Amino acid sequence: MPKSKGFRYKSRNVMTRPKGSRQGPNPEIYLREFKVGDKVAIKINPAVHKGMPHRRYH
């Protein structure tokens, strides 16, 4: 069988956090408001699996 390339393929070092900050997300990040046309940098939190975008957006 060929090697599978799943959703988190090659993301071992990309989606890791520093050892001291391995906790759940801060609720403030979900309450921010953005205006239409604002540019946003997407930073994936590997502790939250639901709604996680593809690793190319990290």
Distance bins in CASP14 RR format, pairs under 12 A and 6 or more apart:
PFRMAT RR
TARGET T0000
AUTHOR 0000-0000-0000
RMODE 2
METHOD distances of the structure
MODEL  1
3 9 0 0 0 0 1 0 0 0 0 0 0
3 10 0 0 0 0 0 1 0 0 0 0 0
5 11 0 0 0 0 0 1 0 0 0 0 0
5 54 0 0 0 0 0 1 0 0 0 0 0
5 55 0 0 0 0 0 1 0 0 0 0 0
6 54 0 0 0 0 0 1 0 0 0 0 0
6 55 0 0 0 0 0 1 0 0 0 0 0
7 15 0 0 0 0 0 1 0 0 0 0 0
7 44 0 0 0 0 0 1 0 0 0 0 0
7 49 0 0 0 0 0 1 0 0 0 0 0
7 51 0 0 0 0 0 1 0 0 0 0 0
7 52 0 0 0 0 1 0 0 0 0 0 0
7 53 0 0 0 0 0 1 0 0 0 0 0
7 54 1 0 0 1 0 0 0 0 0 0 0
7 55 0 0 0 0 1 0 0 0 0 0 0
7 56 0 0 0 0 0 1 0 0 0 0 0
8 14 0 0 0 0 1 0 0 0 0 0 0
8 15 1 0 0 1 0 0 0 0 0 0 0
8 16 0 0 0 0 0 1 0 0 0 0 0
8 44 0 0 0 0 0 1 0 0 0 0 0
8 46 0 0 0 0 1 0 0 0 0 0 0
8 49 0 0 0 0 1 0 0 0 0 0 0
8 52 0 0 0 0 1 0 0 0 0 0 0
8 53 0 0 0 0 0 1 0 0 0 0 0
8 54 0 0 0 0 1 0 0 0 0 0 0
8 55 1 0 0 1 0 0 0 0 0 0 0
8 56 0 0 0 0 0 1 0 0 0 0 0
8 58 0 0 0 0 0 1 0 0 0 0 0
9 15 0 0 0 0 0 1 0 0 0 0 0
9 54 0 0 0 0 0 1 0 0 0 0 0
9 55 1 0 0 1 0 0 0 0 0 0 0
9 56 0 0 0 0 0 1 0 0 0 0 0
10 54 0 0 0 0 0 1 0 0 0 0 0
10 55 1 0 0 1 0 0 0 0 0 0 0
10 56 0 0 0 0 0 1 0 0 0 0 0
10 58 0 0 0 0 0 1 0 0 0 0 0
11 44 0 0 0 0 1 0 0 0 0 0 0
11 46 0 0 0 0 1 0 0 0 0 0 0
11 52 0 0 0 0 0 1 0 0 0 0 0
11 53 0 0 0 0 0 1 0 0 0 0 0
11 54 0 0 0 0 1 0 0 0 0 0 0
11 55 1 0 1 0 0 0 0 0 0 0 0
11 56 0 0 0 0 1 0 0 0 0 0 0
11 57 0 0 0 0 0 1 0 0 0 0 0
11 58 1 0 0 1 0 0 0 0 0 0 0
12 46 0 0 0 0 0 1 0 0 0 0 0
12 55 0 0 0 0 0 1 0 0 0 0 0
13 46 0 0 0 0 0 1 0 0 0 0 0
13 55 0 0 0 0 0 1 0 0 0 0 0
13 58 0 0 0 0 0 1 0 0 0 0 0
14 43 0 0 0 0 0 1 0 0 0 0 0
14 44 0 0 0 0 1 0 0 0 0 0 0
14 46 0 0 0 0 1 0 0 0 0 0 0
14 54 0 0 0 0 0 1 0 0 0 0 0
14 55 1 0 1 0 0 0 0 0 0 0 0
14 56 0 0 0 0 1 0 0 0 0 0 0
14 57 0 0 0 0 0 1 0 0 0 0 0
14 58 1 0 1 0 0 0 0 0 0 0 0
15 43 0 0 0 0 0 1 0 0 0 0 0
15 44 1 0 0 1 0 0 0 0 0 0 0
15 45 0 0 0 0 1 0 0 0 0 0 0
15 46 1 0 1 0 0 0 0 0 0 0 0
15 47 0 0 0 0 1 0 0 0 0 0 0
15 48 0 0 0 0 0 1 0 0 0 0 0
15 49 0 0 0 0 0 1 0 0 0 0 0
15 52 0 0 0 0 1 0 0 0 0 0 0
15 53 0 0 0 0 0 1 0 0 0 0 0
15 54 0 0 0 0 0 1 0 0 0 0 0
15 55 1 0 0 1 0 0 0 0 0 0 0
15 56 0 0 0 0 0 1 0 0 0 0 0
15 57 0 0 0 0 0 1 0 0 0 0 0
15 58 1 0 0 1 0 0 0 0 0 0 0
16 22 0 0 0 0 1 0 0 0 0 0 0
16 44 0 0 0 0 0 1 0 0 0 0 0
16 45 0 0 0 0 0 1 0 0 0 0 0
16 46 1 0 0 1 0 0 0 0 0 0 0
16 47 0 0 0 0 0 1 0 0 0 0 0
16 55 0 0 0 0 0 1 0 0 0 0 0
16 58 0 0 0 0 0 1 0 0 0 0 0
17 23 0 0 0 0 1 0 0 0 0 0 0
17 24 0 0 0 0 1 0 0 0 0 0 0
17 25 0 0 0 0 0 1 0 0 0 0 0
17 43 0 0 0 0 0 1 0 0 0 0 0
17 44 0 0 0 0 0 1 0 0 0 0 0
17 45 1 0 0 1 0 0 0 0 0 0 0
17 46 1 0 0 1 0 0 0 0 0 0 0
17 47 1 0 0 1 0 0 0 0 0 0 0
17 48 0 0 0 0 0 1 0 0 0 0 0
17 58 0 0 0 0 0 1 0 0 0 0 0
18 46 0 0 0 0 0 1 0 0 0 0 0
21 45 0 0 0 0 0 1 0 0 0 0 0
21 46 0 0 0 0 0 1 0 0 0 0 0
21 47 0 0 0 0 1 0 0 0 0 0 0
22 45 0 0 0 0 0 1 0 0 0 0 0
22 46 0 0 0 0 1 0 0 0 0 0 0
22 47 1 0 0 1 0 0 0 0 0 0 0
23 45 0 0 0 0 0 1 0 0 0 0 0
23 46 0 0 0 0 0 1 0 0 0 0 0
23 47 1 0 0 1 0 0 0 0 0 0 0
23 48 0 0 0 0 0 1 0 0 0 0 0
24 30 0 0 0 0 0 1 0 0 0 0 0
24 45 1 0 0 1 0 0 0 0 0 0 0
24 46 0 0 0 0 0 1 0 0 0 0 0
24 47 1 0 1 0 0 0 0 0 0 0 0
24 48 1 0 0 1 0 0 0 0 0 0 0
24 49 0 0 0 0 0 1 0 0 0 0 0
25 31 0 0 0 0 0 1 0 0 0 0 0
25 43 0 0 0 0 0 1 0 0 0 0 0
25 44 0 0 0 0 0 1 0 0 0 0 0
25 45 1 0 1 0 0 0 0 0 0 0 0
25 46 0 0 0 0 0 1 0 0 0 0 0
25 47 1 0 0 1 0 0 0 0 0 0 0
25 48 1 0 1 0 0 0 0 0 0 0 0
25 49 0 0 0 0 0 1 0 0 0 0 0
25 50 0 0 0 0 0 1 0 0 0 0 0
25 52 0 0 0 0 0 1 0 0 0 0 0
26 32 0 0 0 0 0 1 0 0 0 0 0
26 45 0 0 0 0 1 0 0 0 0 0 0
26 47 0 0 0 0 0 1 0 0 0 0 0
26 48 0 0 0 0 0 1 0 0 0 0 0
27 48 0 0 0 0 0 1 0 0 0 0 0
29 40 0 0 0 0 0 1 0 0 0 0 0
29 42 0 0 0 0 0 1 0 0 0 0 0
29 43 0 0 0 0 1 0 0 0 0 0 0
29 44 0 0 0 0 0 1 0 0 0 0 0
29 45 0 0 0 0 1 0 0 0 0 0 0
29 47 0 0 0 0 0 1 0 0 0 0 0
29 48 0 0 0 0 0 1 0 0 0 0 0
30 45 0 0 0 0 0 1 0 0 0 0 0
30 48 0 0 0 0 0 1 0 0 0 0 0
32 38 0 0 0 0 0 1 0 0 0 0 0
32 40 0 0 0 0 1 0 0 0 0 0 0
33 40 0 0 0 0 0 1 0 0 0 0 0
34 40 1 0 0 1 0 0 0 0 0 0 0
34 41 0 0 0 0 0 1 0 0 0 0 0
40 53 0 0 0 0 0 1 0 0 0 0 0
40 57 0 0 0 0 0 1 0 0 0 0 0
41 53 0 0 0 0 0 1 0 0 0 0 0
41 57 0 0 0 0 1 0 0 0 0 0 0
41 58 0 0 0 0 1 0 0 0 0 0 0
42 51 0 0 0 0 0 1 0 0 0 0 0
42 52 0 0 0 0 0 1 0 0 0 0 0
42 53 1 0 0 1 0 0 0 0 0 0 0
42 54 0 0 0 0 1 0 0 0 0 0 0
42 55 0 0 0 0 0 1 0 0 0 0 0
42 56 0 0 0 0 1 0 0 0 0 0 0
42 57 1 0 1 0 0 0 0 0 0 0 0
42 58 1 0 0 1 0 0 0 0 0 0 0
43 52 0 0 0 0 0 1 0 0 0 0 0
43 53 0 0 0 0 0 1 0 0 0 0 0
43 55 0 0 0 0 0 1 0 0 0 0 0
43 57 0 0 0 0 1 0 0 0 0 0 0
43 58 1 0 0 1 0 0 0 0 0 0 0
44 51 0 0 0 0 1 0 0 0 0 0 0
44 52 1 0 0 1 0 0 0 0 0 0 0
44 53 1 0 0 1 0 0 0 0 0 0 0
44 54 0 0 0 0 1 0 0 0 0 0 0
44 55 1 0 0 1 0 0 0 0 0 0 0
44 56 0 0 0 0 0 1 0 0 0 0 0
44 57 1 0 0 1 0 0 0 0 0 0 0
44 58 1 0 1 0 0 0 0 0 0 0 0
45 51 0 0 0 0 0 1 0 0 0 0 0
45 52 0 0 0 0 1 0 0 0 0 0 0
45 53 0 0 0 0 0 1 0 0 0 0 0
45 58 0 0 0 0 0 1 0 0 0 0 0
46 52 1 0 0 1 0 0 0 0 0 0 0
46 53 0 0 0 0 0 1 0 0 0 0 0
46 55 0 0 0 0 1 0 0 0 0 0 0
46 58 0 0 0 0 1 0 0 0 0 0 0
51 57 0 0 0 0 0 1 0 0 0 0 0
52 58 0 0 0 0 1 0 0 0 0 0 0
END
